[in-house]
Amino acid sequence: MQKTYSELESRGLEAQKQVLTLFEHPEGYVRLNAAAYSLDFDPSGALRVLQIIRKMESGLLGFTAGAIVEERRKKQSTKS
């Protein structure tokens, strides 16, 4: 995941904006990955998408979205 994020970062703002367009993709796993990769440059949008997935999707998809949200919260609380 870090390699993909580094690539997005190196390609600049336009590449990051393209990832944000995937927040509305019909496939849940595409939205999940777009949100996960966007946490550092659009945290509020990414968390919104992840929370929606967590509430609306069952199985591994919903579980993974929830785990990412919780991990982000832990990371933010240790920074404070």
Phi and psi in radians as a Rosetta constraint file:
Dihedral C 1 N 2 CA 2 C 2 CIRCULARHARMONIC -1.090 0.35
Dihedral N 2 CA 2 C 2 N 3 CIRCULARHARMONIC -0.649 0.35
Dihedral C 2 N 3 CA 3 C 3 CIRCULARHARMONIC -1.111 0.35
Dihedral N 3 CA 3 C 3 N 4 CIRCULARHARMONIC -0.731 0.35
Dihedral C 3 N 4 CA 4 C 4 CIRCULARHARMONIC -1.160 0.35
Dihedral N 4 CA 4 C 4 N 5 CIRCULARHARMONIC -0.754 0.35
Dihedral C 4 N 5 CA 5 C 5 CIRCULARHARMONIC -1.080 0.35
Dihedral N 5 CA 5 C 5 N 6 CIRCULARHARMONIC -0.745 0.35
Dihedral C 5 N 6 CA 6 C 6 CIRCULARHARMONIC -1.065 0.35
Dihedral N 6 CA 6 C 6 N 7 CIRCULARHARMONIC -0.681 0.35
Dihedral C 6 N 7 CA 7 C 7 CIRCULARHARMONIC -1.137 0.35
Dihedral N 7 CA 7 C 7 N 8 CIRCULARHARMONIC -0.774 0.35
Dihedral C 7 N 8 CA 8 C 8 CIRCULARHARMONIC -1.045 0.35
Dihedral N 8 CA 8 C 8 N 9 CIRCULARHARMONIC -0.764 0.35
Dihedral C 8 N 9 CA 9 C 9 CIRCULARHARMONIC -1.101 0.35
Dihedral N 9 CA 9 C 9 N 10 CIRCULARHARMONIC -0.719 0.35
Dihedral C 9 N 10 CA 10 C 10 CIRCULARHARMONIC -1.206 0.35
Dihedral N 10 CA 10 C 10 N 11 CIRCULARHARMONIC -0.443 0.35
Dihedral C 10 N 11 CA 11 C 11 CIRCULARHARMONIC -1.472 0.35
Dihedral N 11 CA 11 C 11 N 12 CIRCULARHARMONIC -0.212 0.35
Dihedral C 11 N 12 CA 12 C 12 CIRCULARHARMONIC 1.561 0.35
Dihedral N 12 CA 12 C 12 N 13 CIRCULARHARMONIC -2.965 0.35
Dihedral C 12 N 13 CA 13 C 13 CIRCULARHARMONIC -1.051 0.35
Dihedral N 13 CA 13 C 13 N 14 CIRCULARHARMONIC -0.679 0.35
Dihedral C 13 N 14 CA 14 C 14 CIRCULARHARMONIC -1.101 0.35
Dihedral N 14 CA 14 C 14 N 15 CIRCULARHARMONIC -0.727 0.35
Dihedral C 14 N 15 CA 15 C 15 CIRCULARHARMONIC -1.133 0.35
Dihedral N 15 CA 15 C 15 N 16 CIRCULARHARMONIC -0.699 0.35
Dihedral C 15 N 16 CA 16 C 16 CIRCULARHARMONIC -1.119 0.35
Dihedral N 16 CA 16 C 16 N 17 CIRCULARHARMONIC -0.707 0.35
Dihedral C 16 N 17 CA 17 C 17 CIRCULARHARMONIC -1.079 0.35
Dihedral N 17 CA 17 C 17 N 18 CIRCULARHARMONIC -0.641 0.35
Dihedral C 17 N 18 CA 18 C 18 CIRCULARHARMONIC -1.126 0.35
Dihedral N 18 CA 18 C 18 N 19 CIRCULARHARMONIC -0.670 0.35
Dihedral C 18 N 19 CA 19 C 19 CIRCULARHARMONIC -1.113 0.35
Dihedral N 19 CA 19 C 19 N 20 CIRCULARHARMONIC -0.667 0.35
Dihedral C 19 N 20 CA 20 C 20 CIRCULARHARMONIC -1.090 0.35
Dihedral N 20 CA 20 C 20 N 21 CIRCULARHARMONIC -0.488 0.35
Dihedral C 20 N 21 CA 21 C 21 CIRCULARHARMONIC -1.146 0.35
Dihedral N 21 CA 21 C 21 N 22 CIRCULARHARMONIC -0.343 0.35
Dihedral C 21 N 22 CA 22 C 22 CIRCULARHARMONIC -1.390 0.35
Dihedral N 22 CA 22 C 22 N 23 CIRCULARHARMONIC -0.104 0.35
Dihedral C 22 N 23 CA 23 C 23 CIRCULARHARMONIC -1.053 0.35
Dihedral N 23 CA 23 C 23 N 24 CIRCULARHARMONIC -0.418 0.35
Dihedral C 23 N 24 CA 24 C 24 CIRCULARHARMONIC -1.815 0.35
Dihedral N 24 CA 24 C 24 N 25 CIRCULARHARMONIC 0.142 0.35
Dihedral C 24 N 25 CA 25 C 25 CIRCULARHARMONIC -1.071 0.35
Dihedral N 25 CA 25 C 25 N 26 CIRCULARHARMONIC 2.496 0.35
Dihedral C 25 N 26 CA 26 C 26 CIRCULARHARMONIC -1.175 0.35
Dihedral N 26 CA 26 C 26 N 27 CIRCULARHARMONIC -0.427 0.35
Dihedral C 26 N 27 CA 27 C 27 CIRCULARHARMONIC -1.509 0.35
Dihedral N 27 CA 27 C 27 N 28 CIRCULARHARMONIC 2.166 0.35
Dihedral C 27 N 28 CA 28 C 28 CIRCULARHARMONIC -1.036 0.35
Dihedral N 28 CA 28 C 28 N 29 CIRCULARHARMONIC -0.706 0.35
Dihedral C 28 N 29 CA 29 C 29 CIRCULARHARMONIC -1.203 0.35
Dihedral N 29 CA 29 C 29 N 30 CIRCULARHARMONIC -0.518 0.35
Dihedral C 29 N 30 CA 30 C 30 CIRCULARHARMONIC -1.169 0.35
Dihedral N 30 CA 30 C 30 N 31 CIRCULARHARMONIC -0.791 0.35
Dihedral C 30 N 31 CA 31 C 31 CIRCULARHARMONIC -1.083 0.35
Dihedral N 31 CA 31 C 31 N 32 CIRCULARHARMONIC -0.739 0.35
Dihedral C 31 N 32 CA 32 C 32 CIRCULARHARMONIC -1.025 0.35
Dihedral N 32 CA 32 C 32 N 33 CIRCULARHARMONIC -0.876 0.35
Dihedral C 32 N 33 CA 33 C 33 CIRCULARHARMONIC -1.191 0.35
Dihedral N 33 CA 33 C 33 N 34 CIRCULARHARMONIC -0.676 0.35
Dihedral C 33 N 34 CA 34 C 34 CIRCULARHARMONIC -1.057 0.35
Dihedral N 34 CA 34 C 34 N 35 CIRCULARHARMONIC -0.757 0.35
Dihedral C 34 N 35 CA 35 C 35 CIRCULARHARMONIC -1.151 0.35
Dihedral N 35 CA 35 C 35 N 36 CIRCULARHARMONIC -0.769 0.35
Dihedral C 35 N 36 CA 36 C 36 CIRCULARHARMONIC -1.062 0.35
Dihedral N 36 CA 36 C 36 N 37 CIRCULARHARMONIC -0.732 0.35
Dihedral C 36 N 37 CA 37 C 37 CIRCULARHARMONIC -1.281 0.35
Dihedral N 37 CA 37 C 37 N 38 CIRCULARHARMONIC -0.297 0.35
Dihedral C 37 N 38 CA 38 C 38 CIRCULARHARMONIC -1.698 0.35
Dihedral N 38 CA 38 C 38 N 39 CIRCULARHARMONIC -0.056 0.35
Dihedral C 38 N 39 CA 39 C 39 CIRCULARHARMONIC -0.972 0.35
Dihedral N 39 CA 39 C 39 N 40 CIRCULARHARMONIC -0.614 0.35
Dihedral C 39 N 40 CA 40 C 40 CIRCULARHARMONIC -1.429 0.35
Dihedral N 40 CA 40 C 40 N 41 CIRCULARHARMONIC -0.430 0.35
Dihedral C 40 N 41 CA 41 C 41 CIRCULARHARMONIC -1.966 0.35
Dihedral N 41 CA 41 C 41 N 42 CIRCULARHARMONIC -0.158 0.35
Dihedral C 41 N 42 CA 42 C 42 CIRCULARHARMONIC -2.604 0.35
Dihedral N 42 CA 42 C 42 N 43 CIRCULARHARMONIC 1.158 0.35
Dihedral C 42 N 43 CA 43 C 43 CIRCULARHARMONIC -1.063 0.35
Dihedral N 43 CA 43 C 43 N 44 CIRCULARHARMONIC -0.692 0.35
Dihedral C 43 N 44 CA 44 C 44 CIRCULARHARMONIC -1.180 0.35
Dihedral N 44 CA 44 C 44 N 45 CIRCULARHARMONIC -0.743 0.35
Dihedral C 44 N 45 CA 45 C 45 CIRCULARHARMONIC -1.144 0.35
Dihedral N 45 CA 45 C 45 N 46 CIRCULARHARMONIC -0.742 0.35
Dihedral C 45 N 46 CA 46 C 46 CIRCULARHARMONIC -1.123 0.35
Dihedral N 46 CA 46 C 46 N 47 CIRCULARHARMONIC -0.775 0.35
Dihedral C 46 N 47 CA 47 C 47 CIRCULARHARMONIC -1.142 0.35
Dihedral N 47 CA 47 C 47 N 48 CIRCULARHARMONIC -0.628 0.35
Dihedral C 47 N 48 CA 48 C 48 CIRCULARHARMONIC -1.054 0.35
Dihedral N 48 CA 48 C 48 N 49 CIRCULARHARMONIC -0.824 0.35
Dihedral C 48 N 49 CA 49 C 49 CIRCULARHARMONIC -1.108 0.35
Dihedral N 49 CA 49 C 49 N 50 CIRCULARHARMONIC -0.786 0.35
Dihedral C 49 N 50 CA 50 C 50 CIRCULARHARMONIC -1.099 0.35
Dihedral N 50 CA 50 C 50 N 51 CIRCULARHARMONIC -0.699 0.35
Dihedral C 50 N 51 CA 51 C 51 CIRCULARHARMONIC -1.185 0.35
Dihedral N 51 CA 51 C 51 N 52 CIRCULARHARMONIC -0.641 0.35
Dihedral C 51 N 52 CA 52 C 52 CIRCULARHARMONIC -1.120 0.35
Dihedral N 52 CA 52 C 52 N 53 CIRCULARHARMONIC -0.794 0.35
Dihedral C 52 N 53 CA 53 C 53 CIRCULARHARMONIC -1.055 0.35
Dihedral N 53 CA 53 C 53 N 54 CIRCULARHARMONIC -0.776 0.35
Dihedral C 53 N 54 CA 54 C 54 CIRCULARHARMONIC -1.017 0.35
Dihedral N 54 CA 54 C 54 N 55 CIRCULARHARMONIC -0.695 0.35
Dihedral C 54 N 55 CA 55 C 55 CIRCULARHARMONIC -1.397 0.35
Dihedral N 55 CA 55 C 55 N 56 CIRCULARHARMONIC -0.574 0.35
Dihedral C 55 N 56 CA 56 C 56 CIRCULARHARMONIC -1.694 0.35
Dihedral N 56 CA 56 C 56 N 57 CIRCULARHARMONIC -0.359 0.35
Dihedral C 56 N 57 CA 57 C 57 CIRCULARHARMONIC -1.936 0.35
Dihedral N 57 CA 57 C 57 N 58 CIRCULARHARMONIC 2.494 0.35
Dihedral C 57 N 58 CA 58 C 58 CIRCULARHARMONIC -1.769 0.35
Dihedral N 58 CA 58 C 58 N 59 CIRCULARHARMONIC 3.079 0.35
Dihedral C 58 N 59 CA 59 C 59 CIRCULARHARMONIC 1.239 0.35
Dihedral N 59 CA 59 C 59 N 60 CIRCULARHARMONIC -2.686 0.35
Dihedral C 59 N 60 CA 60 C 60 CIRCULARHARMONIC -1.064 0.35
Dihedral N 60 CA 60 C 60 N 61 CIRCULARHARMONIC -0.641 0.35
Dihedral C 60 N 61 CA 61 C 61 CIRCULARHARMONIC -1.076 0.35
Dihedral N 61 CA 61 C 61 N 62 CIRCULARHARMONIC -0.910 0.35
Dihedral C 61 N 62 CA 62 C 62 CIRCULARHARMONIC -1.119 0.35
Dihedral N 62 CA 62 C 62 N 63 CIRCULARHARMONIC -0.711 0.35
Dihedral C 62 N 63 CA 63 C 63 CIRCULARHARMONIC -1.080 0.35
Dihedral N 63 CA 63 C 63 N 64 CIRCULARHARMONIC -0.792 0.35
Dihedral C 63 N 64 CA 64 C 64 CIRCULARHARMONIC -1.112 0.35
Dihedral N 64 CA 64 C 64 N 65 CIRCULARHARMONIC -0.761 0.35
Dihedral C 64 N 65 CA 65 C 65 CIRCULARHARMONIC -1.041 0.35
Dihedral N 65 CA 65 C 65 N 66 CIRCULARHARMONIC -0.776 0.35
Dihedral C 65 N 66 CA 66 C 66 CIRCULARHARMONIC -1.090 0.35
Dihedral N 66 CA 66 C 66 N 67 CIRCULARHARMONIC -0.712 0.35
Dihedral C 66 N 67 CA 67 C 67 CIRCULARHARMONIC -1.124 0.35
Dihedral N 67 CA 67 C 67 N 68 CIRCULARHARMONIC -0.684 0.35
Dihedral C 67 N 68 CA 68 C 68 CIRCULARHARMONIC -1.143 0.35
Dihedral N 68 CA 68 C 68 N 69 CIRCULARHARMONIC -0.752 0.35
Dihedral C 68 N 69 CA 69 C 69 CIRCULARHARMONIC -1.057 0.35
Dihedral N 69 CA 69 C 69 N 70 CIRCULARHARMONIC -0.825 0.35
Dihedral C 69 N 70 CA 70 C 70 CIRCULARHARMONIC -1.115 0.35
Dihedral N 70 CA 70 C 70 N 71 CIRCULARHARMONIC -0.717 0.35
Dihedral C 70 N 71 CA 71 C 71 CIRCULARHARMONIC -1.106 0.35
Dihedral N 71 CA 71 C 71 N 72 CIRCULARHARMONIC -0.697 0.35
Dihedral C 71 N 72 CA 72 C 72 CIRCULARHARMONIC -1.112 0.35
Dihedral N 72 CA 72 C 72 N 73 CIRCULARHARMONIC -0.746 0.35
Dihedral C 72 N 73 CA 73 C 73 CIRCULARHARMONIC -1.073 0.35
Dihedral N 73 CA 73 C 73 N 74 CIRCULARHARMONIC -0.751 0.35
Dihedral C 73 N 74 CA 74 C 74 CIRCULARHARMONIC -1.080 0.35
Dihedral N 74 CA 74 C 74 N 75 CIRCULARHARMONIC -0.772 0.35
Dihedral C 74 N 75 CA 75 C 75 CIRCULARHARMONIC -1.075 0.35
Dihedral N 75 CA 75 C 75 N 76 CIRCULARHARMONIC -0.748 0.35
Dihedral C 75 N 76 CA 76 C 76 CIRCULARHARMONIC -1.203 0.35
Dihedral N 76 CA 76 C 76 N 77 CIRCULARHARMONIC -0.642 0.35
Dihedral C 76 N 77 CA 77 C 77 CIRCULARHARMONIC -1.233 0.35
Dihedral N 77 CA 77 C 77 N 78 CIRCULARHARMONIC -0.504 0.35
Dihedral C 77 N 78 CA 78 C 78 CIRCULARHARMONIC -1.338 0.35
Dihedral N 78 CA 78 C 78 N 79 CIRCULARHARMONIC -0.378 0.35
Dihedral C 78 N 79 CA 79 C 79 CIRCULARHARMONIC -1.321 0.35
Dihedral N 79 CA 79 C 79 N 80 CIRCULARHARMONIC -0.428 0.35
